[in-house]
Amino acid sequence: MNSVLSSVLFATAVVAGIGLLIGLILSIASIVMAVPKNEKAEALLAVLPGANCGACGFSGCSGYAEALSKGEAKVGLCPVGGESCAKDCAAVLGVDAGETVRQTAVVRCTGSLSNTSDKAQYMGLQSCSAAARIGGGVTACTYGCLGLGDCEKACPYDAIHVYNGVAVVNSNNCKACSLCVKTCPRGIISLVPVKDAAINLCSNKDKGAAAKKACKTGCIGCRICEKTCPSKAIKVENNVAFIDPDKCIGCKECVTVCPQKSISYFDTALLKQ
């Protein structure tokens, strides 16, 4: 009996000793192999908004914070955080924040139910991505908004909703996170600077007659706006007018002369300050 008890105690002691040894080895290894903390990156991450949208061009806020801490990224790339976030990041880094340009998403389509129609009745999954796979989409305009709200579902800021068959952005709520831009299967949503400027809200690249047939307010590439613009901010390419917001002086001449009324004016006075 004593020998059996001794054997059990010995075995227990051996197992306990091995456990302690392994624990000691792991403790030493955790110290030796520990990845040093990047305190500057952690401080930057604390002032970033945590949206993890990727609009800055990095893999979420942690990726941007890491790049900032190493001098591999510029301050002010976070559209969600905006100017205040840029200043906070600059303070952590001890640099000048510079100028931050506020942006907003814009849906380049005026193809509402009043201006266009469907070429077929769609009974499938209520998703723009799904509808776009069926013969290039069911709307008469093969470039226009499908109106099934993929962008609306993707927006975490309640900034975009479908009205009368077309998505519309509320720039007061928009944080320019670009999630709607990435979600749109037609690629008609883009980010533009928030400034008083003209913008062509049509993406149709068909020639004049076809574009006009598809949508009452479709750009027909007539170049009247291009010829009228005093600052040379407009260029017609692939049958659609593009307005460079950096060159636009806000004279509204193009808005006045556009025969299709596809050019609108972004008035910052209408936004909440």
C-alpha positions as a Markdown table, in Angstrom:
| # | Residue | x | y | z |
|---|---|---|---|---|
| 1 | Met | 0.0 | 0.0 | 0.0 |
| 2 | Asn | 2.8 | 2.4 | 0.9 |
| 3 | Ser | 4.6 | 1.6 | -2.3 |
| 4 | Val | 1.5 | 2.3 | -4.3 |
| 5 | Leu | 0.9 | 5.6 | -2.5 |
| 6 | Ser | 4.5 | 6.5 | -3.0 |
| 7 | Ser | 4.2 | 5.8 | -6.7 |
| 8 | Val | 1.1 | 8.0 | -7.0 |
| 9 | Leu | 2.7 | 10.8 | -5.1 |
| 10 | Phe | 5.9 | 10.6 | -7.2 |
| 11 | Ala | 3.8 | 10.6 | -10.4 |
| 12 | Thr | 1.9 | 13.6 | -9.2 |
| 13 | Ala | 5.0 | 15.4 | -8.3 |
| 14 | Val | 6.5 | 14.7 | -11.7 |
| 15 | Val | 3.4 | 15.9 | -13.5 |
| 16 | Ala | 3.3 | 19.0 | -11.4 |
| 17 | Gly | 7.0 | 19.7 | -12.0 |
| 18 | Ile | 6.6 | 19.3 | -15.7 |
| 19 | Gly | 3.6 | 21.7 | -15.6 |
| 20 | Leu | 5.6 | 24.3 | -13.7 |
| 21 | Leu | 8.6 | 23.9 | -16.1 |
| 22 | Ile | 6.3 | 24.3 | -19.1 |
| 23 | Gly | 4.7 | 27.3 | -17.5 |
| 24 | Leu | 8.1 | 28.9 | -16.8 |
| 25 | Ile | 9.2 | 28.3 | -20.4 |
| 26 | Leu | 6.0 | 29.8 | -21.8 |
| 27 | Ser | 6.4 | 32.8 | -19.5 |
| 28 | Ile | 10.0 | 33.4 | -20.6 |
| 29 | Ala | 9.0 | 32.9 | -24.3 |
| 30 | Ser | 6.1 | 35.4 | -24.0 |
| 31 | Ile | 8.6 | 38.0 | -22.7 |
| 32 | Val | 11.3 | 37.2 | -25.2 |
| 33 | Met | 9.0 | 36.9 | -28.2 |
| 34 | Ala | 6.6 | 39.7 | -27.3 |
| 35 | Val | 5.8 | 42.2 | -30.0 |
| 36 | Pro | 6.6 | 45.6 | -28.8 |
| 37 | Lys | 3.5 | 47.9 | -28.6 |
| 38 | Asn | 3.4 | 50.8 | -31.0 |
| 39 | Glu | 2.2 | 53.4 | -28.5 |
| 40 | Lys | 1.9 | 56.1 | -31.1 |
| 41 | Ala | -0.3 | 53.9 | -33.3 |
| 42 | Glu | -2.5 | 53.1 | -30.3 |
| 43 | Ala | -2.9 | 56.8 | -29.5 |
| 44 | Leu | -3.9 | 57.5 | -33.2 |
| 45 | Leu | -6.3 | 54.6 | -33.1 |
| 46 | Ala | -8.0 | 56.2 | -30.1 |
| 47 | Val | -8.8 | 59.4 | -32.0 |
| 48 | Leu | -9.9 | 57.7 | -35.2 |
| 49 | Pro | -13.7 | 57.1 | -35.5 |
| 50 | Gly | -13.6 | 53.3 | -35.6 |
| 51 | Ala | -15.7 | 53.1 | -38.7 |
| 52 | Asn | -13.3 | 50.7 | -40.4 |
| 53 | Cys | -14.8 | 51.6 | -43.8 |
| 54 | Gly | -11.5 | 51.6 | -45.7 |
| 55 | Ala | -12.2 | 55.0 | -47.2 |
| 56 | Cys | -8.7 | 56.1 | -46.2 |
| 57 | Gly | -7.2 | 53.5 | -48.4 |
| 58 | Phe | -6.1 | 51.2 | -45.6 |
| 59 | Ser | -7.5 | 48.1 | -44.0 |
| 60 | Gly | -9.6 | 49.9 | -41.4 |
| 61 | Cys | -8.7 | 52.3 | -38.7 |
| 62 | Ser | -5.9 | 50.2 | -37.2 |
| 63 | Gly | -4.2 | 49.9 | -40.6 |
| 64 | Tyr | -4.4 | 53.7 | -41.1 |
| 65 | Ala | -3.1 | 54.3 | -37.5 |
| 66 | Glu | -0.2 | 52.0 | -38.1 |
| 67 | Ala | 0.7 | 53.7 | -41.4 |
| 68 | Leu | 0.4 | 57.1 | -39.8 |
| 69 | Ser | 2.7 | 56.2 | -36.9 |
| 70 | Lys | 5.3 | 55.1 | -39.4 |
| 71 | Gly | 5.0 | 58.1 | -41.6 |
| 72 | Glu | 3.6 | 56.1 | -44.4 |
| 73 | Ala | 0.3 | 57.9 | -44.7 |
| 74 | Lys | -0.9 | 61.5 | -44.7 |
| 75 | Val | -3.0 | 63.1 | -42.0 |
| 76 | Gly | -6.5 | 63.9 | -43.1 |
| 77 | Leu | -7.3 | 60.8 | -45.1 |
| 78 | Cys | -10.2 | 59.9 | -42.9 |
| 79 | Pro | -13.4 | 61.4 | -44.4 |
| 80 | Val | -15.6 | 60.0 | -41.6 |
| 81 | Gly | -13.6 | 61.8 | -38.9 |
| 82 | Gly | -13.3 | 64.9 | -40.9 |
| 83 | Glu | -11.4 | 68.0 | -39.9 |
| 84 | Ser | -11.5 | 67.4 | -36.1 |
| 85 | Cys | -10.1 | 63.9 | -36.5 |
| 86 | Ala | -7.3 | 65.3 | -38.7 |
| 87 | Lys | -6.4 | 67.8 | -36.1 |
| 88 | Asp | -6.3 | 65.1 | -33.4 |
| 89 | Cys | -4.1 | 62.9 | -35.5 |
| 90 | Ala | -1.8 | 65.8 | -36.2 |
| 91 | Ala | -1.6 | 66.6 | -32.5 |
| 92 | Val | -0.5 | 63.0 | -31.7 |
| 93 | Leu | 2.1 | 63.1 | -34.5 |
| 94 | Gly | 3.2 | 66.7 | -33.7 |
| 95 | Val | 2.7 | 67.9 | -37.3 |
| 96 | Asp | 0.5 | 70.4 | -39.1 |
| 97 | Ala | -3.0 | 69.0 | -40.0 |
| 98 | Gly | -3.1 | 71.0 | -43.2 |
| 99 | Glu | -6.4 | 71.6 | -45.0 |
| 100 | Thr | -9.1 | 69.0 | -45.0 |
| 101 | Val | -11.6 | 69.0 | -47.8 |
| 102 | Arg | -15.0 | 67.7 | -46.8 |
| 103 | Gln | -16.6 | 65.3 | -49.3 |
| 104 | Thr | -20.0 | 63.8 | -50.0 |
| 105 | Ala | -21.3 | 61.0 | -52.0 |
| 106 | Val | -23.4 | 61.9 | -55.1 |
| 107 | Val | -25.6 | 59.6 | -57.2 |
| 108 | Arg | -25.1 | 60.5 | -60.8 |
| 109 | Cys | -28.5 | 59.6 | -62.0 |
| 110 | Thr | -31.8 | 61.5 | -62.4 |
| 111 | Gly | -33.7 | 58.5 | -63.7 |
| 112 | Ser | -36.6 | 58.7 | -61.4 |
| 113 | Leu | -39.9 | 56.9 | -62.2 |
| 114 | Ser | -41.0 | 60.2 | -63.7 |
| 115 | Asn | -38.1 | 60.3 | -66.1 |
| 116 | Thr | -37.5 | 56.8 | -67.1 |
| 117 | Ser | -39.1 | 53.3 | -67.1 |
| 118 | Asp | -38.3 | 49.6 | -66.8 |
| 119 | Lys | -37.8 | 47.5 | -69.9 |
| 120 | Ala | -39.1 | 44.5 | -68.1 |
| 121 | Gln | -40.9 | 43.6 | -64.9 |
| 122 | Tyr | -38.5 | 42.4 | -62.2 |
| 123 | Met | -39.8 | 39.9 | -59.7 |
| 124 | Gly | -36.5 | 38.6 | -58.3 |
| 125 | Leu | -34.4 | 39.4 | -55.2 |
| 126 | Gln | -34.7 | 43.0 | -54.2 |
| 127 | Ser | -31.1 | 43.8 | -54.8 |
| 128 | Cys | -29.4 | 46.0 | -57.3 |
| 129 | Ser | -26.6 | 43.5 | -57.7 |
| 130 | Ala | -29.1 | 40.7 | -58.5 |
| 131 | Ala | -31.1 | 42.8 | -60.9 |
| 132 | Ala | -27.9 | 44.0 | -62.7 |
| 133 | Arg | -27.1 | 40.4 | -63.6 |
| 134 | Ile | -30.3 | 39.9 | -65.6 |
| 135 | Gly | -29.6 | 41.1 | -69.1 |
| 136 | Gly | -27.7 | 44.1 | -67.9 |
| 137 | Gly | -30.5 | 45.2 | -65.6 |
| 138 | Val | -34.2 | 45.8 | -66.1 |
| 139 | Thr | -34.3 | 49.6 | -66.3 |
| 140 | Ala | -34.6 | 51.4 | -69.7 |
| 141 | Cys | -31.3 | 53.2 | -69.0 |
| 142 | Thr | -28.5 | 50.6 | -68.8 |
| 143 | Tyr | -26.3 | 53.1 | -66.9 |
| 144 | Gly | -28.9 | 54.4 | -64.4 |
| 145 | Cys | -29.8 | 53.7 | -60.8 |
| 146 | Leu | -31.6 | 50.3 | -60.4 |
| 147 | Gly | -33.4 | 51.7 | -57.3 |
| 148 | Leu | -33.4 | 48.6 | -55.2 |
| 149 | Gly | -31.5 | 50.2 | -52.4 |
| 150 | Asp | -28.2 | 48.3 | -52.0 |
| 151 | Cys | -26.5 | 51.6 | -51.3 |
| 152 | Glu | -29.2 | 52.4 | -48.7 |
| 153 | Lys | -28.6 | 49.1 | -46.9 |
| 154 | Ala | -24.8 | 49.7 | -46.9 |
| 155 | Cys | -24.9 | 53.2 | -45.5 |
| 156 | Pro | -24.3 | 53.3 | -41.7 |
| 157 | Tyr | -25.2 | 57.0 | -41.5 |
| 158 | Asp | -28.7 | 57.1 | -42.8 |
| 159 | Ala | -27.5 | 59.3 | -45.6 |
| 160 | Ile | -28.9 | 57.7 | -48.7 |
| 161 | His | -32.4 | 56.6 | -49.6 |
| 162 | Val | -34.3 | 55.6 | -52.7 |
| 163 | Tyr | -37.0 | 58.1 | -53.6 |
| 164 | Asn | -39.2 | 57.7 | -56.7 |
| 165 | Gly | -37.0 | 54.9 | -58.1 |
| 166 | Val | -33.6 | 56.6 | -57.7 |
| 167 | Ala | -31.1 | 56.9 | -54.8 |
| 168 | Val | -30.6 | 60.3 | -53.3 |
| 169 | Val | -27.9 | 61.4 | -50.9 |
| 170 | Asn | -28.5 | 63.6 | -47.9 |
| 171 | Ser | -25.2 | 65.4 | -47.7 |
| 172 | Asn | -25.9 | 66.6 | -44.2 |
| 173 | Asn | -25.6 | 63.0 | -43.0 |
| 174 | Cys | -23.0 | 61.7 | -45.4 |
| 175 | Lys | -19.6 | 61.0 | -44.0 |
| 176 | Ala | -18.0 | 60.1 | -47.3 |
| 177 | Cys | -17.1 | 56.6 | -46.1 |
| 178 | Ser | -17.5 | 55.3 | -49.7 |
| 179 | Leu | -19.4 | 52.2 | -48.7 |
| 180 | Cys | -22.2 | 53.2 | -51.1 |
| 181 | Val | -19.7 | 53.8 | -53.8 |
| 182 | Lys | -18.3 | 50.3 | -53.4 |
| 183 | Thr | -21.8 | 48.7 | -53.3 |
| 184 | Cys | -23.3 | 50.3 | -56.4 |
| 185 | Pro | -23.1 | 47.7 | -59.3 |
| 186 | Arg | -23.6 | 50.4 | -61.8 |
| 187 | Gly | -20.7 | 52.5 | -60.5 |
| 188 | Ile | -22.8 | 55.7 | -60.6 |
| 189 | Ile | -22.0 | 56.9 | -57.0 |
| 190 | Ser | -18.9 | 58.9 | -56.5 |
| 191 | Leu | -17.4 | 61.2 | -53.9 |
| 192 | Val | -17.1 | 64.9 | -54.7 |
| 193 | Pro | -15.8 | 67.9 | -52.6 |
| 194 | Val | -18.5 | 69.9 | -50.8 |
| 195 | Lys | -18.3 | 73.2 | -52.6 |
| 196 | Asp | -20.5 | 75.4 | -54.7 |
| 197 | Ala | -20.1 | 73.8 | -58.1 |
| 198 | Ala | -22.1 | 72.4 | -61.0 |
| 199 | Ile | -22.4 | 68.6 | -61.4 |
| 200 | Asn | -23.8 | 66.5 | -64.2 |
| 201 | Leu | -26.1 | 64.0 | -62.6 |
| 202 | Cys | -26.3 | 61.7 | -65.6 |
| 203 | Ser | -24.0 | 58.7 | -66.3 |
| 204 | Asn | -25.5 | 57.6 | -69.6 |
| 205 | Lys | -22.8 | 57.1 | -72.3 |
| 206 | Asp | -25.2 | 56.3 | -75.1 |
| 207 | Lys | -25.4 | 58.7 | -78.1 |
| 208 | Gly | -27.9 | 61.5 | -77.9 |
| 209 | Ala | -31.0 | 59.9 | -79.3 |
| 210 | Ala | -30.6 | 56.7 | -77.4 |
| 211 | Ala | -29.8 | 58.5 | -74.2 |
| 212 | Lys | -32.9 | 60.8 | -74.6 |
| 213 | Lys | -35.1 | 57.8 | -75.3 |
| 214 | Ala | -33.9 | 56.0 | -72.2 |
| 215 | Cys | -34.4 | 59.0 | -69.9 |
| 216 | Lys | -36.1 | 62.3 | -70.3 |
| 217 | Thr | -33.2 | 64.0 | -68.4 |
| 218 | Gly | -30.4 | 62.0 | -69.8 |
| 219 | Cys | -27.2 | 63.8 | -71.0 |
| 220 | Ile | -27.1 | 63.7 | -74.8 |
| 221 | Gly | -23.4 | 64.9 | -75.1 |
| 222 | Cys | -24.4 | 67.9 | -77.1 |
| 223 | Arg | -21.4 | 69.9 | -75.8 |
| 224 | Ile | -23.4 | 73.1 | -75.2 |
| 225 | Cys | -22.2 | 73.1 | -71.6 |
| 226 | Glu | -18.6 | 72.5 | -72.6 |
| 227 | Lys | -18.7 | 75.4 | -75.1 |
| 228 | Thr | -20.5 | 77.7 | -72.6 |
| 229 | Cys | -18.2 | 77.1 | -69.6 |
| 230 | Pro | -15.9 | 80.1 | -69.0 |
| 231 | Ser | -13.5 | 78.2 | -66.9 |
| 232 | Lys | -13.0 | 75.2 | -69.2 |
| 233 | Ala | -14.2 | 73.0 | -66.4 |
| 234 | Ile | -16.4 | 70.8 | -68.6 |
| 235 | Lys | -15.4 | 68.1 | -71.0 |
| 236 | Val | -17.6 | 65.7 | -72.9 |
| 237 | Glu | -16.2 | 62.2 | -73.0 |
| 238 | Asn | -17.9 | 59.0 | -74.1 |
| 239 | Asn | -21.1 | 61.1 | -74.9 |
| 240 | Val | -21.4 | 62.4 | -71.3 |
| 241 | Ala | -20.3 | 65.7 | -69.8 |
| 242 | Phe | -17.9 | 65.6 | -66.8 |
| 243 | Ile | -17.4 | 68.7 | -64.7 |
| 244 | Asp | -14.1 | 69.2 | -62.9 |
| 245 | Pro | -15.1 | 70.6 | -59.4 |
| 246 | Asp | -11.6 | 72.0 | -59.0 |
| 247 | Lys | -12.0 | 74.2 | -62.1 |
| 248 | Cys | -15.7 | 75.1 | -61.7 |
| 249 | Ile | -16.3 | 78.7 | -60.5 |
| 250 | Gly | -19.9 | 78.2 | -59.8 |
| 251 | Cys | -21.2 | 80.6 | -62.5 |
| 252 | Lys | -24.2 | 78.2 | -63.2 |
| 253 | Glu | -24.0 | 79.0 | -67.0 |
| 254 | Cys | -24.0 | 75.2 | -67.8 |
| 255 | Val | -27.1 | 74.7 | -65.6 |
| 256 | Thr | -28.9 | 77.4 | -67.5 |
| 257 | Val | -28.0 | 76.1 | -71.0 |
| 258 | Cys | -28.3 | 72.4 | -70.5 |
| 259 | Pro | -31.3 | 71.3 | -72.7 |
| 260 | Gln | -31.8 | 68.1 | -70.8 |
| 261 | Lys | -31.6 | 69.7 | -67.3 |
| 262 | Ser | -29.2 | 66.9 | -66.3 |
| 263 | Ile | -26.7 | 69.4 | -64.8 |
| 264 | Ser | -27.5 | 70.6 | -61.3 |
| 265 | Tyr | -25.8 | 73.0 | -58.9 |
| 266 | Phe | -24.5 | 71.9 | -55.5 |
| 267 | Asp | -25.3 | 74.8 | -53.2 |
| 268 | Thr | -23.5 | 74.5 | -49.9 |
| 269 | Ala | -25.7 | 77.2 | -48.4 |
| 270 | Leu | -28.4 | 74.6 | -48.2 |
| 271 | Leu | -26.3 | 72.3 | -45.9 |
| 272 | Lys | -26.2 | 72.4 | -42.1 |
| 273 | Gln | -23.0 | 74.0 | -41.0 |
